Amino acid sequence: YSTLQRTLESKGDSREIYFDQTAPSTTDWTKIHGAALQRAGSLVVICTPGLMVEHGDDDWVHRELDWWLKNRRVAPILIDVTGEGVRWVPPKIRTRWPNAQRVNLDRELWGEADDQEQSVVASQVAEQILGGISGSQFEVVQQDLTATKRLNRRLGWLSGALVVLL
């Protein structure tokens, strides 16, 4: 998250990256997270062994994934932190987007590198993720625009029907 923020700032890019751990404290955190998800142009999914298990209705991560699957056509950005490929990608994501590219963030592959090399790799990974975010945002905007146009047409028809009825 911090590397992505720094990369955006270094480019003068003011896009917001929502990270639940930096959200303000509130009496109902689901309202903040839910609204942020609906505004999101992309979803970054960190694929870990823990993500594979769904813990029922109270599992907010899987509720977010289910919302994305239902409401978005664009694949989430998948982050592979174990180097095990698709092993920890939830089946519902693999089924919907079998060819979704994963960003490799396996620290063991470059953990022994010196600080400068780690900085270069972190920057490359950030650029990869931000590139995915840009592509995803464009597709989500197109999807939302199409839905808004469809809604406006329906409202126009309803307005016309009301005028005729009156």
Backbone bond lengths (Angstrom), bond angles and torsions (degrees), N, CA, C in turn:
res aa  C-N    CA-C-N  psi(-1)  N-CA   C-N-CA  omega(-1)  CA-C   N-CA-C  phi
1 Y - - - 1.457 - - 1.535 110.81 -
2 S 1.318 116.39 -49.80 1.473 119.13 -177.55 1.530 110.97 -66.13
3 T 1.324 117.86 -36.73 1.467 120.14 177.64 1.521 110.35 -65.95
4 L 1.330 117.33 -39.95 1.470 120.45 177.36 1.530 110.09 -63.33
5 Q 1.336 117.14 -45.38 1.472 120.92 179.27 1.533 110.72 -59.85
6 R 1.341 116.39 -46.91 1.474 119.97 -179.42 1.526 110.85 -62.22
7 T 1.329 116.74 -40.32 1.463 120.40 -179.78 1.520 110.02 -63.28
8 L 1.330 117.19 -44.74 1.464 119.99 177.71 1.523 111.33 -62.03
9 E 1.330 116.43 -46.71 1.468 120.76 -179.12 1.525 111.53 -60.64
10 S 1.341 116.94 -38.18 1.463 120.02 -178.99 1.527 111.55 -65.90
11 K 1.338 116.25 -21.76 1.461 121.55 178.74 1.524 111.86 -96.69
12 G 1.327 116.94 -0.02 1.457 119.89 -176.82 1.521 112.26 72.31
13 D 1.315 116.79 22.25 1.464 122.95 -178.57 1.523 108.54 -90.84
14 S 1.316 117.75 124.14 1.465 121.01 -175.05 1.535 113.07 -98.19
15 R 1.339 117.14 12.75 1.468 118.61 178.76 1.524 110.75 -58.76
16 E 1.320 114.65 144.97 1.460 120.62 178.87 1.519 109.23 -93.41
17 I 1.320 115.51 134.31 1.454 120.81 172.07 1.519 105.71 -110.15
18 Y 1.321 115.64 116.28 1.450 120.16 -178.70 1.526 109.13 -82.88
19 F 1.312 115.93 129.73 1.463 122.49 177.36 1.514 106.18 -133.07
20 D 1.320 117.22 117.31 1.458 120.91 -172.01 1.527 113.20 -56.26
21 Q 1.310 118.21 -29.98 1.458 120.32 -177.87 1.526 112.99 -75.30
22 T 1.324 117.14 -9.70 1.470 119.73 177.01 1.530 111.57 -108.16
23 A 1.341 116.51 2.71 1.469 120.81 -179.71 1.533 109.55 -70.42
24 P 1.330 116.91 149.65 1.464 119.53 178.46 1.525 111.42 -65.59
25 S 1.308 115.61 151.62 1.449 121.26 177.46 1.526 109.06 -69.12
26 T 1.318 116.37 142.25 1.454 120.79 -177.97 1.522 109.84 -151.41
27 T 1.326 116.77 167.23 1.469 119.92 179.47 1.520 112.15 -74.60
28 D 1.332 118.33 -23.59 1.467 121.46 178.45 1.526 109.04 -139.33
29 W 1.320 115.59 91.65 1.462 120.82 -175.79 1.518 112.59 -63.07
30 T 1.349 118.68 -24.38 1.458 120.19 -178.41 1.524 111.79 -65.25
31 K 1.320 116.80 -28.98 1.470 119.31 178.99 1.525 111.08 -68.01
32 I 1.316 116.77 -39.66 1.472 120.74 179.13 1.527 109.68 -69.61
33 H 1.335 116.52 -48.53 1.466 120.06 -178.49 1.521 111.58 -64.31
34 G 1.328 116.57 -43.07 1.464 120.20 -179.10 1.518 111.60 -61.90
35 A 1.332 116.15 -44.84 1.467 120.03 179.06 1.529 110.94 -64.79
36 A 1.320 116.88 -39.94 1.470 120.35 178.93 1.521 110.60 -64.23
37 L 1.317 117.33 -39.74 1.460 121.15 179.03 1.523 110.61 -63.85
38 Q 1.319 117.06 -42.09 1.458 120.18 -179.23 1.531 111.93 -67.34
39 R 1.328 117.66 -29.55 1.471 121.36 177.85 1.524 112.21 -82.36
40 A 1.318 116.68 -17.15 1.464 121.59 -171.24 1.519 112.33 -64.39
41 G 1.318 114.53 138.61 1.452 121.12 174.29 1.511 111.72 -90.91
42 S 1.322 116.41 -11.72 1.459 121.05 177.39 1.523 108.54 -158.37
43 L 1.312 114.83 162.07 1.455 121.78 178.63 1.518 107.56 -128.53
44 V 1.323 116.50 125.67 1.456 121.70 177.14 1.526 107.34 -100.06
45 V 1.328 116.42 124.59 1.462 121.97 -178.05 1.523 108.57 -115.32
46 I 1.325 116.40 119.35 1.456 122.23 176.97 1.528 106.87 -87.19
47 C 1.326 117.33 112.11 1.465 122.23 -174.59 1.520 109.95 -87.58
48 T 1.335 115.71 110.35 1.459 123.43 -179.91 1.523 108.72 -130.94
49 P 1.336 118.00 165.09 1.467 119.49 175.51 1.536 112.27 -55.61
50 G 1.307 117.95 -35.48 1.459 121.51 -179.72 1.517 113.41 -65.31
51 L 1.319 117.70 -25.27 1.460 121.10 -178.53 1.525 111.73 -73.84
52 M 1.310 117.75 -21.99 1.467 121.25 -175.84 1.522 112.38 -68.65
53 V 1.314 117.95 -28.28 1.456 121.90 -175.73 1.522 109.26 -94.63
54 E 1.331 115.25 126.28 1.461 120.00 176.74 1.524 107.93 -96.16
55 H 1.336 116.03 130.14 1.460 121.72 -174.04 1.526 112.50 -104.34
56 G 1.308 118.24 40.16 1.459 121.78 174.64 1.516 113.87 79.90
57 D 1.333 115.08 -161.96 1.464 121.77 -175.00 1.524 113.89 -64.33
58 D 1.323 117.79 -23.92 1.458 120.64 -178.68 1.527 113.20 -87.10
59 D 1.322 117.37 2.24 1.458 121.46 -179.48 1.527 108.54 -83.09
60 W 1.325 116.00 94.48 1.461 121.59 -173.97 1.526 111.61 -64.11
61 V 1.316 118.11 -36.54 1.468 120.66 -179.33 1.531 109.67 -60.66
62 H 1.318 116.92 -45.75 1.466 118.99 -179.88 1.524 111.37 -72.86
63 R 1.316 118.32 -27.17 1.462 119.89 173.61 1.533 109.25 -66.00
64 E 1.339 116.98 -39.68 1.466 120.48 176.46 1.528 110.83 -64.19
65 L 1.338 116.43 -44.67 1.464 120.11 178.27 1.522 110.75 -60.92
66 D 1.336 117.10 -43.17 1.463 120.81 179.58 1.524 110.90 -63.26
67 W 1.338 117.03 -39.84 1.467 120.21 177.99 1.528 109.25 -62.00
68 W 1.333 116.61 -45.69 1.467 121.00 -178.76 1.526 110.39 -61.85
69 L 1.321 116.59 -44.36 1.464 120.89 179.31 1.525 111.47 -60.61
70 K 1.313 116.60 -38.51 1.460 120.97 -177.52 1.532 112.35 -76.97
71 N 1.329 117.42 -34.34 1.461 120.70 -168.63 1.521 115.94 -110.60
72 R 1.308 118.78 -7.96 1.467 120.96 -177.75 1.518 110.88 -127.93
73 R 1.324 115.45 145.41 1.465 120.52 177.16 1.528 112.10 -94.93
74 V 1.310 117.19 -16.37 1.460 121.08 -175.78 1.534 109.99 -91.22
75 A 1.328 114.99 138.91 1.468 120.48 -179.22 1.522 110.80 -66.29
76 P 1.329 116.54 147.03 1.463 118.65 171.78 1.528 109.56 -67.96
77 I 1.307 115.81 161.40 1.465 120.88 175.83 1.522 106.28 -84.95
78 L 1.322 116.20 118.53 1.454 121.93 -174.14 1.527 110.28 -96.82
79 I 1.321 115.90 127.23 1.461 121.93 179.43 1.527 107.97 -109.42
80 D 1.327 116.05 118.58 1.462 122.89 178.90 1.520 107.86 -95.04
81 V 1.350 116.47 107.65 1.462 119.95 -177.42 1.526 112.78 -99.12
82 T 1.334 117.12 -0.13 1.467 119.76 -178.63 1.520 113.07 -111.92
83 G 1.329 117.41 -14.41 1.458 120.45 -176.71 1.521 112.58 76.94
84 E 1.329 116.89 15.69 1.463 120.67 -177.44 1.525 112.75 -103.42
85 G 1.308 117.14 18.90 1.460 120.69 175.64 1.510 113.40 64.78
86 V 1.328 116.09 -132.84 1.468 121.06 -174.46 1.529 113.15 -79.30
87 R 1.306 117.84 -2.46 1.470 120.99 -174.20 1.526 112.95 -50.43
88 W 1.319 118.98 -41.70 1.465 121.71 -174.95 1.525 113.22 -104.85
89 V 1.315 117.03 12.16 1.472 120.42 174.07 1.525 106.72 -80.44
90 P 1.335 118.54 123.23 1.467 119.79 -179.16 1.531 111.67 -54.76
91 P 1.336 116.49 139.34 1.468 120.49 -177.85 1.527 113.44 -54.09
92 K 1.335 117.93 -35.74 1.468 118.95 -178.74 1.525 111.69 -64.46
93 I 1.322 117.57 -29.29 1.470 120.61 176.30 1.524 109.52 -78.40
94 R 1.336 117.05 -44.52 1.476 120.91 179.44 1.516 111.39 -60.39
95 T 1.340 116.56 -38.35 1.457 120.39 -179.82 1.518 110.89 -66.40
96 R 1.324 116.95 -44.77 1.469 121.23 -177.13 1.521 112.14 -73.48
97 W 1.337 116.39 -41.63 1.465 121.30 -177.00 1.536 109.01 -128.74
98 P 1.337 117.99 74.23 1.468 120.43 -174.82 1.536 113.62 -64.10
99 N 1.318 117.62 -22.69 1.468 120.45 -177.67 1.522 112.99 -106.52
100 A 1.325 116.80 16.80 1.465 119.25 179.53 1.528 109.59 -62.95
101 Q 1.307 114.73 129.79 1.462 119.34 -179.04 1.523 109.74 -76.09
102 R 1.312 115.32 143.99 1.462 121.22 176.80 1.520 109.63 -106.56
103 V 1.313 115.16 143.64 1.460 121.24 174.33 1.524 106.32 -94.38
104 N 1.339 116.48 125.10 1.454 121.10 -177.59 1.524 110.04 -83.96
105 L 1.324 115.01 116.80 1.468 120.86 178.58 1.527 109.19 -125.36
106 D 1.317 116.18 39.20 1.458 122.24 -179.86 1.525 108.10 -78.66
107 R 1.317 116.60 101.35 1.470 121.83 -175.73 1.530 112.66 -61.46
108 E 1.325 117.90 -25.47 1.472 119.75 179.37 1.522 111.55 -63.79
109 L 1.335 116.93 -27.19 1.462 120.21 179.90 1.521 112.22 -70.08
110 W 1.350 116.67 -28.59 1.462 118.29 -177.71 1.526 112.12 -133.84
111 G 1.316 116.96 14.58 1.461 121.88 -178.02 1.524 114.15 -66.35
112 E 1.324 117.16 -26.74 1.470 119.75 -178.73 1.524 112.60 -91.30
113 A 1.313 116.73 0.75 1.469 120.11 179.27 1.531 109.36 -70.57
114 D 1.331 115.78 158.02 1.462 118.74 177.69 1.534 109.74 -71.27
115 D 1.317 115.90 170.33 1.472 121.05 -175.07 1.518 112.89 -56.70
116 Q 1.327 117.07 -41.35 1.465 120.06 -178.19 1.528 110.40 -65.28
117 E 1.328 116.99 -44.40 1.459 120.02 179.90 1.530 110.73 -66.00
118 Q 1.340 117.69 -39.53 1.460 120.91 176.71 1.525 110.86 -62.07
119 S 1.306 116.59 -38.48 1.463 120.97 178.33 1.524 110.79 -64.36
120 V 1.325 116.59 -40.49 1.468 121.22 178.51 1.525 110.08 -64.23
121 V 1.332 116.78 -46.16 1.461 120.68 -179.79 1.529 110.14 -63.99
122 A 1.324 117.50 -43.34 1.470 121.06 179.02 1.521 110.36 -60.29
123 S 1.314 116.40 -40.49 1.463 120.85 178.67 1.528 110.90 -65.28
124 Q 1.336 116.62 -41.82 1.463 120.46 179.01 1.534 111.01 -63.64
125 V 1.330 116.60 -42.50 1.466 121.01 178.96 1.529 109.48 -64.55
126 A 1.334 117.05 -42.57 1.467 120.82 178.54 1.524 110.37 -60.24
127 E 1.321 117.49 -43.07 1.466 120.84 179.01 1.526 111.11 -63.71
128 Q 1.330 116.21 -38.92 1.462 120.50 177.94 1.530 110.03 -62.29
129 I 1.321 116.94 -46.33 1.467 121.26 -179.46 1.526 110.19 -65.90
130 L 1.336 117.10 -45.33 1.466 120.19 -179.37 1.526 111.56 -64.32
131 G 1.333 116.98 -34.29 1.461 119.96 175.32 1.517 110.79 -62.99
132 G 1.326 115.93 -41.76 1.464 120.33 176.28 1.512 111.78 -64.58
133 I 1.316 116.51 -39.34 1.464 120.86 178.82 1.527 109.98 -63.05
134 S 1.310 117.42 -44.19 1.469 120.64 -179.78 1.519 111.32 -60.88
135 G 1.335 116.79 -46.48 1.459 120.31 179.07 1.515 111.72 -63.72
136 S 1.315 116.57 -41.68 1.458 121.67 -179.98 1.526 110.71 -65.29
137 Q 1.329 117.04 -43.66 1.466 120.28 -179.42 1.520 110.97 -59.44
138 F 1.319 117.18 -41.32 1.460 120.32 179.72 1.523 110.07 -61.33
139 E 1.337 116.80 -46.24 1.470 120.11 -179.60 1.523 111.73 -64.26
140 V 1.332 117.53 -39.37 1.466 120.90 179.58 1.525 110.52 -66.86
141 V 1.322 117.49 -40.92 1.470 120.36 177.44 1.530 109.69 -61.72
142 Q 1.326 117.30 -44.02 1.468 120.75 177.57 1.533 110.82 -60.27
143 Q 1.326 116.35 -43.86 1.461 121.00 179.34 1.528 110.55 -62.50
144 D 1.333 117.26 -45.90 1.473 121.02 179.55 1.520 111.34 -65.25
145 L 1.325 117.72 -37.53 1.459 121.71 178.65 1.524 110.53 -63.60
146 T 1.324 116.78 -44.15 1.465 121.14 177.91 1.531 110.44 -61.17
147 A 1.320 117.06 -44.00 1.468 121.11 179.45 1.524 111.06 -64.32
148 T 1.330 117.43 -39.60 1.466 121.19 179.06 1.522 110.97 -66.37
149 K 1.324 117.21 -41.75 1.466 120.22 177.64 1.522 110.81 -61.98
150 R 1.320 116.86 -42.62 1.467 121.64 178.08 1.531 110.51 -61.65
151 L 1.319 117.36 -43.67 1.460 121.74 178.09 1.520 111.12 -63.62
152 N 1.333 117.12 -42.71 1.468 120.92 178.59 1.531 111.26 -62.03
153 R 1.336 117.48 -39.94 1.469 119.82 176.76 1.527 110.84 -62.53
154 R 1.309 117.03 -44.35 1.467 120.56 178.57 1.517 111.46 -62.17
155 L 1.324 116.33 -42.46 1.465 119.87 178.18 1.519 110.84 -64.22
156 G 1.331 116.70 -36.43 1.470 120.46 176.57 1.511 111.56 -63.21
157 W 1.329 116.66 -44.71 1.462 121.19 178.30 1.529 110.72 -63.25
158 L 1.323 116.44 -42.87 1.472 120.34 179.25 1.525 110.84 -64.46
159 S 1.330 116.84 -40.98 1.475 120.47 177.75 1.509 110.12 -61.87
160 G 1.329 116.63 -43.80 1.458 120.76 178.15 1.523 112.02 -62.09
161 A 1.317 116.31 -42.24 1.451 120.70 178.44 1.518 111.62 -64.60
162 L 1.333 117.19 -38.72 1.469 120.71 177.14 1.525 111.20 -64.96
163 V 1.316 116.58 -40.71 1.474 120.39 178.42 1.521 109.06 -61.76
164 V 1.330 117.28 -43.64 1.471 120.28 -179.86 1.526 109.80 -64.24
165 L 1.334 117.03 -41.99 1.455 120.01 179.91 1.541 112.23 -65.35
166 L 1.309 115.98 -36.78 1.465 119.56 -179.87 1.514 109.48 -73.85
